[in-house]
Amino acid sequence: MHRVVFAPEAENDLLQLYLYIAEQAGDARALAYVERLERYCKGFAEFPERGTSRDDLFPGLRVVGFERRVSLAFHVTADTVTFDRILYGGRDLGSLSDES
């Protein structure tokens, strides 16, 4: 079983996602969505090799979608799944590699 962690950038992405949804639809809906997303991520502890390999952007990077609106960028080591970014609403994964 792998340990699931969120990089600081992914934690910030979750916060920004919460704030955006809360502004649009209220705190309760925002909290429910973020909790559902976190549960989904924690499910990677048992099956970490999901998604599509994106070695073209970064060696070892994998990407998977969540509920048609979110892209999760993560990498897997021998015992850990690290969610690097949580991208909402079509943010371009390729442009994020330029932010580093």
Short mmCIF file of the C-alpha atoms (twelve columns), coordinates in Angstrom:
data_MODEL
# 
_entry.id   MODEL 
# 
loop_
_atom_site.group_PDB 
_atom_site.id 
_atom_site.type_symbol 
_atom_site.label_atom_id 
_atom_site.label_alt_id 
_atom_site.label_comp_id 
_atom_site.label_asym_id 
_atom_site.label_seq_id 
_atom_site.Cartn_x 
_atom_site.Cartn_y 
_atom_site.Cartn_z 
_atom_site.pdbx_PDB_model_num 
ATOM 1   C CA . MET A 1   0.000   0.000  0.000   1 
ATOM 2   C CA . HIS A 2   1.323   3.430  -0.974  1 
ATOM 3   C CA . ARG A 3   1.214   6.561  1.146   1 
ATOM 4   C CA . VAL A 4   -0.658  9.459  -0.524  1 
ATOM 5   C CA . VAL A 5   0.672   12.998 -0.076  1 
ATOM 6   C CA . PHE A 6   -0.052  16.406 -1.569  1 
ATOM 7   C CA . ALA A 7   2.780   18.703 -2.630  1 
ATOM 8   C CA . PRO A 8   2.464   22.290 -1.338  1 
ATOM 9   C CA . GLU A 9   1.374   23.413 -4.825  1 
ATOM 10  C CA . ALA A 10  -1.416  20.808 -4.850  1 
ATOM 11  C CA . GLU A 11  -2.540  21.886 -1.375  1 
ATOM 12  C CA . ASN A 12  -2.716  25.458 -2.654  1 
ATOM 13  C CA . ASP A 13  -4.621  24.270 -5.726  1 
ATOM 14  C CA . LEU A 14  -7.166  22.580 -3.417  1 
ATOM 15  C CA . LEU A 15  -7.565  25.767 -1.398  1 
ATOM 16  C CA . GLN A 16  -8.020  27.886 -4.531  1 
ATOM 17  C CA . LEU A 17  -10.534 25.365 -5.889  1 
ATOM 18  C CA . TYR A 18  -12.472 25.478 -2.623  1 
ATOM 19  C CA . LEU A 19  -12.521 29.289 -2.643  1 
ATOM 20  C CA . TYR A 20  -13.663 29.418 -6.267  1 
ATOM 21  C CA . ILE A 21  -16.508 26.937 -5.756  1 
ATOM 22  C CA . ALA A 22  -17.523 28.566 -2.463  1 
ATOM 23  C CA . GLU A 23  -17.820 31.916 -4.212  1 
ATOM 24  C CA . GLN A 24  -19.875 30.422 -7.048  1 
ATOM 25  C CA . ALA A 25  -22.021 27.887 -5.171  1 
ATOM 26  C CA . GLY A 26  -21.529 28.228 -1.415  1 
ATOM 27  C CA . ASP A 27  -19.313 26.760 1.280   1 
ATOM 28  C CA . ALA A 28  -21.216 23.490 1.688   1 
ATOM 29  C CA . ARG A 29  -20.954 22.591 -1.991  1 
ATOM 30  C CA . ALA A 30  -17.279 23.597 -2.097  1 
ATOM 31  C CA . LEU A 31  -16.440 21.493 0.947   1 
ATOM 32  C CA . ALA A 32  -18.329 18.477 -0.409  1 
ATOM 33  C CA . TYR A 33  -16.510 18.706 -3.742  1 
ATOM 34  C CA . VAL A 34  -13.043 19.059 -2.210  1 
ATOM 35  C CA . GLU A 35  -13.708 16.185 0.204   1 
ATOM 36  C CA . ARG A 36  -14.846 13.977 -2.689  1 
ATOM 37  C CA . LEU A 37  -11.702 14.893 -4.615  1 
ATOM 38  C CA . GLU A 38  -9.477  14.117 -1.611  1 
ATOM 39  C CA . ARG A 39  -11.172 10.710 -1.149  1 
ATOM 40  C CA . TYR A 40  -10.542 9.944  -4.807  1 
ATOM 41  C CA . CYS A 41  -6.869  10.832 -4.406  1 
ATOM 42  C CA . LYS A 42  -6.520  8.684  -1.287  1 
ATOM 43  C CA . GLY A 43  -7.797  5.734  -3.334  1 
ATOM 44  C CA . PHE A 44  -4.480  5.813  -5.185  1 
ATOM 45  C CA . ALA A 45  -2.889  4.205  -2.109  1 
ATOM 46  C CA . GLU A 46  -4.070  0.817  -3.395  1 
ATOM 47  C CA . PHE A 47  -3.921  1.398  -7.161  1 
ATOM 48  C CA . PRO A 48  -1.297  4.086  -7.846  1 
ATOM 49  C CA . GLU A 49  -0.466  3.418  -11.512 1 
ATOM 50  C CA . ARG A 50  -3.582  5.048  -12.955 1 
ATOM 51  C CA . GLY A 51  -3.831  7.705  -15.565 1 
ATOM 52  C CA . THR A 52  -1.664  8.581  -18.517 1 
ATOM 53  C CA . SER A 53  2.103   8.820  -18.463 1 
ATOM 54  C CA . ARG A 54  3.314   12.338 -19.321 1 
ATOM 55  C CA . ASP A 55  7.056   11.782 -19.426 1 
ATOM 56  C CA . ASP A 56  7.110   14.409 -22.208 1 
ATOM 57  C CA . LEU A 57  6.452   17.071 -19.548 1 
ATOM 58  C CA . PHE A 58  8.405   15.593 -16.651 1 
ATOM 59  C CA . PRO A 59  9.925   12.124 -16.112 1 
ATOM 60  C CA . GLY A 60  7.551   9.971  -14.078 1 
ATOM 61  C CA . LEU A 61  4.613   12.392 -14.309 1 
ATOM 62  C CA . ARG A 62  1.161   10.838 -14.613 1 
ATOM 63  C CA . VAL A 63  -2.168  12.611 -15.223 1 
ATOM 64  C CA . VAL A 64  -5.718  11.485 -14.522 1 
ATOM 65  C CA . GLY A 65  -9.044  13.285 -14.693 1 
ATOM 66  C CA . PHE A 66  -11.648 13.712 -11.967 1 
ATOM 67  C CA . GLU A 67  -15.324 14.357 -12.749 1 
ATOM 68  C CA . ARG A 68  -14.573 15.912 -16.157 1 
ATOM 69  C CA . ARG A 69  -13.403 19.237 -14.679 1 
ATOM 70  C CA . VAL A 70  -10.182 18.459 -12.814 1 
ATOM 71  C CA . SER A 71  -6.832  17.099 -13.964 1 
ATOM 72  C CA . LEU A 72  -4.590  15.558 -11.323 1 
ATOM 73  C CA . ALA A 73  -0.842  15.566 -11.963 1 
ATOM 74  C CA . PHE A 74  1.098   13.128 -9.791  1 
ATOM 75  C CA . HIS A 75  4.101   10.852 -9.583  1 
ATOM 76  C CA . VAL A 76  4.631   7.472  -7.962  1 
ATOM 77  C CA . THR A 77  7.677   6.191  -6.098  1 
ATOM 78  C CA . ALA A 78  8.206   2.799  -4.489  1 
ATOM 79  C CA . ASP A 79  5.980   3.665  -1.516  1 
ATOM 80  C CA . THR A 80  4.410   7.107  -2.147  1 
ATOM 81  C CA . VAL A 81  1.945   8.748  -4.510  1 
ATOM 82  C CA . THR A 82  2.558   12.499 -4.591  1 
ATOM 83  C CA . PHE A 83  -0.072  14.751 -6.104  1 
ATOM 84  C CA . ASP A 84  1.902   17.616 -7.609  1 
ATOM 85  C CA . ARG A 85  -0.899  19.782 -8.993  1 
ATOM 86  C CA . ILE A 86  -4.707  19.792 -9.059  1 
ATOM 87  C CA . LEU A 87  -5.863  21.712 -12.104 1 
ATOM 88  C CA . TYR A 88  -9.458  22.884 -12.423 1 
ATOM 89  C CA . GLY A 89  -11.381 23.859 -15.505 1 
ATOM 90  C CA . GLY A 90  -8.953  23.231 -18.310 1 
ATOM 91  C CA . ARG A 91  -5.801  24.868 -16.946 1 
ATOM 92  C CA . ASP A 92  -2.975  23.907 -19.238 1 
ATOM 93  C CA . LEU A 93  -0.634  21.328 -17.722 1 
ATOM 94  C CA . GLY A 94  2.114   22.156 -20.206 1 
ATOM 95  C CA . SER A 95  2.272   25.802 -19.166 1 
ATOM 96  C CA . LEU A 96  2.669   24.797 -15.510 1 
ATOM 97  C CA . SER A 97  5.968   23.100 -16.277 1 
ATOM 98  C CA . ASP A 98  7.231   26.580 -17.256 1 
ATOM 99  C CA . GLU A 99  6.310   27.963 -13.794 1 
ATOM 100 C CA . SER A 100 9.002   25.925 -12.042 1 
# 
